[in-house]
Each structure stands twice: as structure tokens, then as C-alpha cells.
């Protein structure tokens, strides 16, 4: 058995298992922070299929903070309206243009392009993806994890400070942690088909089509290329045909759409499940390894990307001696409530759009046109779908709402693994409390000015850990110091 050598006590800081979008983005974040990382992938190369498609505004903000958003903007088809439409009539037209963000749209980027962008970025940073290398097992030891991998039939051992499983629904990392995905299954099977069409609708519209025969969602990639996702009772053939796709559209979609060719299609079964734990010692799971849910809502890849965005800075601080075990535990404490919320939302959408109960159908088709005109409903709909409403209130390392923060200073990679003490014009950087905190936490705290009055402590992932509208003398600075100490020492 060979040993893969490397510098230091362990071969690498972070061993990432799985080179899908989630694993690739975690590798990007490790590279951007100067951590040593290894990314292994059982397959021989990146995905050639479109798979996950929608990238929501908060994910685009995260890509901006990670300094990788540019190529996504170049490739994206931008969706700014969601229409709920039955086979016969439109039920609601919902604008999707959230305010207070430069990304007021859904970016439609096929997964193979997403992976290509992230893989190219890694290559430009001098990194490599180790293909045809499968994770076999892992054993924790003092100061790290000893992982056994299989590279083209040859067994080898790699030691890492941490292992993160981004290896999908059948995750070997998760199985090694003795953790199951808890939840339920959908009775129906699903189909997807990327099709060539006529220009039946603007490419800026996403169509949600409820039907007693089963729900359909049409995601636009361009004016003449659309993704069809639908439930079906029984598969026909190895993959959905053009004829089956036309039948589904004819029975459930609005009139006028012509399916002219199928570029790629697939059947799949889906569940609504998540892991009860995301950490076992020095092993973590993220993305589909930790949660799977209905494709309606397009939340799967986004949720996984947010997982590793939450985790990366915590691993970095810990590895540099500026984070503690409570900081690592906060990953699951913060992400699990978000994951549960996503599963509940997508499950409700799936069941509501495809209910076979006649009374429920009548109520749905009557209620949607009414509530969709309400500003409160529109705001809630956009906040939930966009990811802009994600917050970490209740987190053990947050005092307050834990809401999102994003401004010009964070863009283009303007934030890494330092907390930002944002001071409004009414608070001076020469304040004794500011100087005290800067002295106590010089490695993890950076002072910046902001337009909003008061004080905000912004975490390295762009969420607010502490807010004070005005300083309350010593007590404000003591509270901030205690909060930082709780997770960094």
C-alpha cells in the first residue's frame, strides 16, 4: 500500500471528496485562503450534462465575495419573472427582481458550465483535480484523518486535517460517519428534458405549471432552449423521448410551446431527506451528501454551495489557530435549520402543484391569483426563493438576527477569513473600544467604515454576528469581545 506524501504533519489540510459544483467551490475557497487541499473524484472527468441549472441572487453574491462571479454573468440567461400557469389559464405573474442586490434575477447556468468555470479557476490557481480516485474509508487519529483511497485499482493512504464529503446522495463519507438521510420518498418518478423549442415565451420567464396529472416546471436557458421537469407515473424507455416530452407539454403546459428536439433527458427518483448530523469529529458532509429534495424550486445546488461557504472560513480559522471546536460545531447548528426550511418549501411546492384532490385543486387555483397580488406575499416569495432571506438567528455564534450583509467593500473577493467591524459615521475608529478589540483580536478582526450608523460585526461569510444601533459604552465592546472569544479561542 502506497503512502501519498506531502509537507507538514498531514498530507493536506482539507481532503474534499467529490468534484461536483459543491466540492469544486470548496476547493476554490480553500485555494483562495491559502489552505492546502486535495480534491478527489471517482469519475474520469467533469459532468457533460446540464443537470442543476438555477443560480439564485444570494449565491451570485457569494460568488462575488469569492471573486468568481464574472464568468457566471457572461454565461447566464437572466430570469426576472415567474408565471404560475395551468394548462388553460394564467394564475399569477410574479416579478422576480429583488431590491438591494446587484443580482436581481435568477441566473440560468447549466451545471456542466458551472463545473467548467470552477475547474478552470482552480487550474489557474495551480490546483488539480484527482480523477479516477475513489474514497474508500477514513479513520480519525490525533490531529487528523487517515483516509484510504482507490486510484485506478491501487490502494493508497492520504492524511488530512479534515475530510469533507461532497460526494452526493450515496456519500461514502456520510456512510463512514454512520449517518443516514432521514425523511421520505415521493411516490412518482421524475423526468427532465432539455429541449429545443420555438420562441413561445420570453427567455426571462420561468413557468410553474400545476396539474392534476402532475406538476411541470419550465426553466429557460435561452429563448429556444428550455428545461422541462415533470413527475410521471411510469418511465417509457431508457430516457424520456421527444414524443413523451411533447405529450407532457400538450397535457399540462400552456398552449404554444413546440418541442422540436431533445438535447439531453433523464429519469430520476427523488426524496425529501436530510442528515441529522453534518459533522463527526474531523469529518463533514455538504450538498447532496447531506440533503436531497424535490427539484421544483431549483434549490439543491444553491443550498450545497451555501453549505461550503459557511464551512470554509470556519475550517480556515481553526487550521490557523484562531478558531475552536464551538466554531466547527456551529456549521451544523446554522445549516440544518436552513436545510429543513428548503426541504419544507420544495415539498410544499411539489405537493401543491401536483395534488390530485379536486377540492385542493379548486382552492389552489382560486387562492393563487388573489394572494399573488399582495406585496407581502410577493416579498416573501422572492426572499425565500432568492436565498436573500437566509439568516442565522439562533446560532450559538450570533447575537441578533444573523441577517445577510452585502456592500461594495465585500465584492470582488473583498472578504476572506476575517471578521469585519463595520463602523458608521457616528463611531470613530479611534474609539477606545475599537482600539481594544483590534489589540485583542489582531489576526481575525478588520475595521472598516460603513454608511449605516452604529456598529455591525460582519462574519467572513457576509452575515451579521452582532449589531448595535449605538454604542452603550463599555458594555458594547465587552459583548463584542465575548462573542469573538467564544468562537476564536
C-alpha positions in Angstrom: 0.0 0.0 0.0 1.5 3.3 -1.1 1.5 6.5 1.0 0.8 9.8 -0.7 3.4 12.2 0.7 3.0 15.9 1.4 4.5 18.6 3.6 3.7 19.0 7.3 2.2 16.6 9.7 -0.6 15.7 7.3 -0.5 15.4 3.6 -3.1 18.2 3.3 -5.3 20.5 5.3 -8.6 19.6 3.7 -9.4 16.4 1.7 -12.5 17.1 -0.5 -14.4 14.1 -1.8 -16.4 14.8 -4.9 -15.8 17.3 -7.7 -19.3 18.4 -8.4 -20.1 22.1 -8.0 -20.1 21.9 -4.2 -16.7 20.2 -4.0 -15.2 22.4 -6.6 -16.4 25.6 -4.8 -15.0 24.4 -1.5 -11.6 23.7 -3.2 -11.8 27.3 -4.7 -12.4 28.7 -1.2 -9.5 26.7 0.3 -7.2 27.9 -2.5 -8.3 31.5 -2.1 -7.5 31.3 1.6 -4.1 29.7 1.0 -5.0 26.3 2.6 -3.6 23.1 1.3 -6.3 21.0 -0.3 -6.8 17.8 -2.3 -9.9 17.2 -4.4 -10.6 13.6 -5.4 -13.3 12.4 -7.9 -14.3 8.9 -8.6 -15.3 9.7 -12.2 -12.9 10.2 -15.1 -13.9 13.8 -15.6 -16.5 16.6 -15.1 -20.1 16.2 -15.9 -21.1 16.7 -19.5 -24.8 17.3 -18.7 -26.7 20.4 -17.7 -28.2 18.9 -14.5 -28.6 21.7 -11.9 -29.5 25.0 -13.6 -30.7 27.9 -11.5 -28.3 30.1 -9.5 -30.2 32.5 -7.2 -29.2 36.0 -6.1 -27.6 35.2 -2.8 -25.5 32.5 -4.5 -24.4 35.2 -7.0 -23.5 37.5 -4.1 -21.4 34.6 -2.6 -19.7 34.1 -5.9 -18.9 37.8 -6.0 -17.5 37.7 -2.5 -15.4 34.7 -3.6 -14.2 36.6 -6.7 -15.6 34.2 -9.3 -18.8 35.8 -10.4 -17.7 37.3 -13.7 -17.8 34.1 -15.8 -21.3 33.3 -14.5 -22.6 36.7 -15.5 -21.2 36.1 -19.0 -22.9 32.7 -19.4 -26.2 33.3 -17.6 -29.7 33.6 -19.0 -31.5 36.0 -16.7 -34.9 35.3 -15.3 -36.9 38.2 -13.9 -40.4 36.8 -13.8 -42.2 33.7 -12.5 -45.5 32.7 -14.0 -47.8 30.2 -12.4 -49.9 28.9 -15.2 -52.3 25.9 -15.6 -52.9 24.2 -18.9 -55.7 26.6 -19.7 -55.1 29.9 -17.9 -52.5 32.0 -16.1 -52.9 32.0 -12.3 -50.2 34.5 -11.3 -47.4 36.6 -12.7 -44.8 37.2 -10.0 -41.9 39.7 -10.7 -38.6 38.3 -9.6 -36.5 41.4 -9.2 -35.3 41.7 -5.6 -34.0 45.0 -4.4 -30.8 45.9 -2.5 -28.7 43.4 -4.6 -26.8 43.8 -7.8 -28.1 40.3 -8.8 -31.9 40.9 -9.1 -32.5 37.9 -11.3 -32.2 34.1 -11.4 -29.1 33.2 -13.4 -29.7 30.1 -15.5 -26.3 28.4 -16.0 -26.2 24.6 -16.8 -24.2 22.6 -14.3 -21.6 21.4 -16.8 -20.8 25.1 -17.4 -20.7 25.8 -13.7 -18.3 23.0 -13.1 -16.2 24.1 -16.1 -15.9 27.7 -14.6 -14.9 26.5 -11.2 -12.5 23.8 -12.5 -10.8 26.4 -14.8 -10.4 28.7 -11.8 -8.8 26.0 -9.8 -6.4 25.3 -12.7 -5.5 29.0 -12.9 -4.7 28.9 -9.2 -2.3 26.0 -9.7 -4.6 23.3 -8.4 -5.5 19.9 -9.9 -8.5 17.6 -9.6 -7.5 13.9 -8.9 -9.9 12.0 -11.2 -10.5 8.2 -11.0 -9.7 8.4 -7.3 -12.4 6.9 -5.1 -12.8 7.5 -1.3 -12.9 4.1 0.5 -12.8 4.8 4.2 -11.4 7.1 6.9 -10.1 6.6 10.4 -9.6 9.6 12.7 -6.3 9.8 14.6 -4.7 12.6 16.7 -4.7 15.8 14.7 -6.3 14.5 11.6 -7.9 11.8 9.5 -6.3 8.9 7.7 -8.2 8.3 4.5 -7.9 5.2 2.3 -8.5 5.9 -1.4 -8.5 3.8 -4.5 -6.7 5.3 -7.5 -7.3 3.1 -10.6 -7.3 0.0 -8.6 -4.3 0.8 -6.4 -5.0 1.5 -2.7 -3.3 4.4 -1.1 -3.4 6.4 2.2 -3.7 10.1 2.5 -3.7 12.0 5.8 -5.7 15.2 6.2 -6.6 17.6 9.0 -10.2 17.5 7.8 -12.3 15.4 5.3 -15.4 17.0 3.7 -17.8 14.7 1.8 -19.3 16.5 -1.2 -19.9 13.1 -2.8 -23.6 13.0 -3.4 -26.7 11.2 -2.2 -24.9 7.9 -1.8 -22.0 9.5 0.0 -19.3 7.1 1.3 -18.1 9.8 3.6 -21.5 10.0 5.2 -21.8 6.2 5.5 -18.4 6.2 7.2 -19.8 8.7 9.7 -22.7 6.2 10.4 -25.3 8.8 9.5 -28.4 8.2 7.5 -30.6 10.6 5.4 -33.9 10.9 7.3 -37.2 11.8 5.7 -39.4 10.3 3.0 -39.8 9.5 -0.7 -42.0 10.7 -3.5 -44.3 8.1 -5.0 -43.8 9.4 -8.5 -40.8 9.3 -10.7 -39.4 12.5 -12.3 -38.2 13.2 -15.7 -36.2 16.1 -17.1 -35.6 17.0 -20.7 -33.5 19.8 -22.2 -35.4 20.7 -25.4 -35.2 22.9 -28.5 -38.3 25.0 -28.9 -40.0 27.7 -30.8 -39.9 31.2 -29.3 -43.1 30.7 -27.4 -42.2 32.8 -24.4 -39.6 35.4 -23.4 -36.4 33.8 -22.0 -36.8 35.9 -18.9 -39.8 33.9 -17.7 -39.9 30.7 -15.6 -43.1 28.7 -15.8 -44.6 26.8 -12.9 -47.5 24.6 -14.2 -49.7 22.9 -11.6 -51.7 20.0 -12.9 -53.8 17.1 -11.6 -51.7 14.9 -14.0 -48.5 16.0 -12.2 -46.6 19.3 -12.0 -44.3 20.7 -14.7 -41.7 23.4 -14.4 -40.1 25.0 -17.5 -36.7 26.7 -16.9 -35.5 28.9 -19.8 -31.9 28.5 -20.8 -32.5 30.7 -23.8 -35.5 31.8 -26.0 -35.3 28.5 -27.8 -33.9 26.1 -25.3 -35.8 25.1 -22.2 -35.5 22.6 -19.3 -38.7 20.6 -18.7 -39.0 18.9 -15.2 -42.2 16.9 -14.5 -43.5 14.0 -12.5 -44.5 10.8 -14.3 -46.3 7.6 -13.4 -44.2 5.2 -15.4 -40.9 5.6 -17.4 -41.1 4.9 -21.1 -37.8 3.6 -22.4 -34.3 4.3 -21.0 -34.7 8.1 -21.2 -37.6 10.5 -21.9 -38.2 10.7 -25.6 -39.3 13.6 -27.7 -42.7 12.1 -28.1 -43.1 11.7 -24.3 -42.0 15.3 -23.7 -44.5 16.5 -26.3 -47.2 14.6 -24.6 -46.4 16.0 -21.2 -46.3 19.5 -22.6 -49.5 19.0 -24.5 -51.4 17.8 -21.5 -50.0 20.1 -18.8 -48.2 23.2 -20.2 -49.6 26.4 -21.6 -50.5 26.4 -25.3 -48.0 27.4 -27.9 -44.8 25.5 -26.8 -43.3 23.3 -29.6 -40.8 20.7 -28.6 -38.6 20.3 -31.7 -35.6 18.3 -30.4 -34.3 16.8 -27.1 -30.7 17.6 -26.3 -30.5 15.6 -23.1 -33.0 13.8 -21.0 -33.2 11.5 -17.9 -35.4 9.8 -15.4 -34.8 10.0 -11.7 -36.3 9.3 -8.4 -36.1 11.9 -5.6 -36.6 12.1 -1.9 -37.1 14.7 0.8 -34.4 13.7 3.3 -31.5 15.2 5.2 -28.9 14.1 7.6 -29.4 14.7 11.3 -25.7 15.4 11.7 -23.3 17.2 9.4 -20.1 16.6 11.5 -18.4 13.6 13.1 -15.1 14.8 14.6 -13.0 16.0 11.7 -15.3 14.7 9.0 -18.1 16.9 7.5 -20.7 16.5 4.8 -22.2 19.1 2.5 -24.5 19.3 -0.6 -26.4 16.2 -1.7 -24.4 14.1 0.7 -26.3 16.0 3.5 -29.7 16.7 1.9 -31.8 15.8 -1.1 -35.1 17.3 -2.1 -37.5 18.0 -4.9 -36.1 19.8 -8.0 -39.1 22.1 -8.0 -37.7 25.4 -6.7 -34.2 24.7 -8.1 -32.6 24.9 -4.6 -30.4 21.8 -4.5 -27.1 23.1 -5.8 -27.6 26.5 -4.2 -28.1 25.0 -0.8 -24.9 22.9 -1.2 -22.9 25.9 -2.3 -24.1 27.8 0.8 -23.1 24.8 3.0 -19.4 25.0 2.0 -19.4 28.8 2.0 -20.5 28.5 5.7 -17.9 25.9 6.4 -14.8 27.1 4.6 -14.0 30.1 6.8 -14.5 28.1 9.9 -12.0 25.4 8.8 -9.6 28.2 7.9 -9.7 29.9 11.3 -9.4 26.6 13.1 -6.4 25.5 11.0 -4.7 28.8 11.6 -5.2 28.5 15.4 -7.9 31.2 15.5 -11.0 29.0 15.8 -12.2 26.5 18.3 -14.5 23.4 18.4 -17.5 25.5 19.1 -16.9 27.3 15.8 -16.8 24.0 13.9 -20.0 22.8 15.7 -21.8 26.0 14.5 -21.7 24.6 10.9 -24.5 22.1 11.6 -26.3 24.4 14.1 -26.6 27.0 11.4 -27.1 25.0 8.2 -29.6 22.3 9.5 -32.4 24.8 10.1 -31.8 26.3 6.6 -31.8 22.8 5.1 -35.1 21.9 6.8 -36.7 25.1 5.5 -35.6 24.3 1.9 -37.0 20.8 2.1 -40.3 22.0 3.6 -40.6 24.7 0.9 -39.8 22.4 -2.1 -42.0 19.6 -0.7 -44.9 22.1 -0.3 -44.4 23.3 -3.9 -44.3 19.8 -5.3 -47.4 18.5 -3.4 -49.4 21.7 -4.0 -48.7 21.8 -7.7 -49.4 18.1 -8.3 -52.3 17.4 -5.9 -55.0 15.0 -7.2 -57.6 16.2 -4.7 -60.3 18.1 -6.6 -61.1 20.4 -3.7 -57.5 21.2 -3.1 -57.1 22.0 -6.9 -60.1 24.3 -6.8 -58.8 26.1 -3.7 -55.2 26.4 -5.1 -56.4 27.8 -8.4 -58.6 30.3 -6.5 -56.2 31.4 -3.9 -53.0 31.8 -6.0 -54.5 34.7 -8.2 -55.6 36.5 -5.1 -52.5 36.3 -2.8 -50.1 36.8 -5.7 -51.1 40.4 -6.0 -50.3 41.1 -2.3 -47.0 42.9 -1.8 -46.3 40.9 1.4 -46.7 37.6 -0.5 -44.5 38.7 -3.4 -41.8 39.9 -1.0 -41.9 36.6 1.0 -41.9 34.5 -2.2 -38.8 36.3 -3.6 -36.9 36.3 -0.3 -37.4 32.5 0.2 -36.6 31.6 -3.4 -33.7 34.0 -3.8 -31.8 33.0 -0.7 -31.6 36.6 0.3 -33.8 35.9 3.3 -31.4 33.3 4.8 -30.4 34.2 8.3 -28.6 32.6 11.2 -30.7 33.8 14.1 -30.5 31.3 16.9 -26.9 30.4 16.1 -24.6 29.9 19.1 -22.1 32.3 17.5 -24.6 35.1 16.6 -26.3 37.7 18.7 -29.3 39.0 16.9 -31.0 38.2 13.6 -27.9 36.9 11.8 -29.1 38.5 8.6 -27.2 38.8 5.3 -24.8 41.6 4.7 -23.5 42.8 1.3 -21.9 46.0 0.2 -19.3 47.2 -2.3 -16.4 46.6 0.0 -17.2 42.8 0.0 -17.3 42.5 -3.7 -14.6 41.0 -5.9 -13.2 38.8 -3.1 -13.2 41.6 -0.6 -13.8 39.3 2.3 -11.8 36.2 3.5 -11.4 34.8 7.0 -11.6 38.0 9.0 -14.5 39.5 10.9 -15.3 43.0 9.7 -16.1 45.6 12.4 -18.2 48.0 10.3 -18.4 51.5 11.9 -21.0 54.0 10.9 -20.2 57.7 10.7 -21.2 58.2 14.3 -18.5 55.8 15.6 -14.8 56.6 15.4 -12.1 54.1 14.6 -10.1 55.9 17.4 -12.8 54.9 20.0 -11.2 53.2 22.9 -13.4 50.2 22.5 -12.4 49.8 18.8 -8.7 50.0 19.6 -9.2 47.5 22.5 -10.8 44.9 20.2 -8.2 45.5 17.5 -5.5 44.8 20.0 -7.2 41.7 21.4 -8.0 40.1 18.1 -5.5 41.4 15.6 -5.4 38.2 13.4 -9.2 37.9 12.9 -10.6 41.4 13.1 -10.5 44.2 10.5 -12.1 47.7 11.0 -14.0 49.3 8.1 -16.3 52.2 7.7 -19.9 51.9 6.6 -22.7 54.2 5.6 -25.3 52.9 8.0 -25.0 54.3 11.6 -24.0 52.2 14.6 -21.8 49.0 14.7 -22.0 45.7 12.8 -19.8 42.7 13.2 -19.8 41.0 9.9 -18.6 37.4 9.7 -16.3 36.2 6.9 -19.3 34.8 5.1 -21.2 38.1 4.9 -23.7 37.5 7.7 -24.1 39.8 10.7 -23.0 38.4 14.0 -23.7 41.4 16.1 -25.5 44.8 15.7 -25.7 47.9 17.9 -27.5 51.0 16.7 -25.3 53.0 19.1 -22.5 52.2 21.5 -23.5 51.6 25.0 -20.1 52.4 26.4 -18.0 49.6 27.8 -20.9 47.0 27.6 -21.0 47.1 23.8 -17.3 46.4 23.4 -17.3 43.7 26.2 -20.2 42.0 24.4 -18.4 42.1 21.1 -15.2 40.8 22.7 -17.0 37.9 24.4 -18.7 36.9 21.1 -15.4 36.8 19.3 -13.7 35.0 22.1 -16.4 32.3 22.2 -15.5 31.1 18.8 -11.9 32.0 18.2 -10.2 30.9 21.4 
